[in-house]
């Protein structure tokens, strides 16, 4: 073996020291800092963890553990500031070199990649002045121990600061700020969801579903769960995803329509609702279309008139809007900071006009719309603006649509079969609900199916259900993501869908 020269020995010793230092930087001091062992539920300890949201000035001098993501690190060699984030909240943690905090610990923390998850033993103090960069601005955390439970990659697809920047700054004249595009956000959705605005958006979404369930349950509705694999197109159209079901042809349900009708009108449940996925094979790459979305559906029997359903819809949405505004004020404020919007205006009870009256309003403003054809998207938007200007509401019911533009199961108007007992509910000039009184007479239903060219064989069980005694009924389907998009005026439904599916997106 060749004997090393003194110079070679010095070089080798230096490399060994560097390797040891690098190893120590990660392993650290097991009592103070370093990479924590992988949490595999090895044991339960007596650690007390406190959420960042609950750390307020009345907890000054208390010590406990916190877990958060490293959003930002800054400072000098002996003093480091770490901005920790947990859900909607951020707080500043301070690490200062001392007899108990070695320089190596400072170096370790300074080297942590952003978005790493850390556990810190902290003591709460009151800062000399408010920490304006943190949501918990009147408190500060003095760190005595820090362990990394999950280390992020050194380079992220984009920075949280860039993805969180207010629209007003991005759109300002001469702006040089990085604008993280929607495709980039959606391709890396788990990172995009970490922004405070997105955290708030999906809490609003959760609130819409919870309030929908609460209101209807209190009104005596029963939650049901209908099949999503069906033998025929539930809406009687071609826009369904078809697949092989063993040796049969099947579709993904375009709605729970036929099943909720049978449950309400034919099974004796009378009032039913469902929250579930809806699939539409529409090659529409617009700001408001998805191939999979969440449907909030309800169906109910009526005694005399389908206006009983409209009154339920009115009460439901007033309830949802009222409670969103009162219970989610913090979330709405957070969203408004990044994506400013005008609060939704709505009347109690909900403003209502007929389709004919809507066409007349358009004509009054010089806009032509054939009264027996469906509203064009542009005229739908223009009518919404006219209603907003003249009646001071962004939410309204458009009633009595032309029969020819509605599905085969829609009940015709009893006085004039050009029209139907059907309606849409609109927010800011866009449809969020389509509904109607349904046909509960089997012979009338068969006649309508023939007119629409709907194969009766695929829907024989549905038609037969009305031969055994069926109650008059009506209902509607709500597009949950559209409600969220339009309530918050986000401009694109993909911002209101956690992992959107459209004709061009099937991942992540």
Order of alpha helices (4+ residues) and beta strands (2+ residues): alpha-beta-beta-beta-beta-alpha-beta-beta-alpha-alpha-alpha-alpha-alpha-beta-beta-beta-beta-alpha-beta-beta-alpha-alpha-beta-alpha-alpha-beta-beta-beta-alpha-alpha-beta-alpha
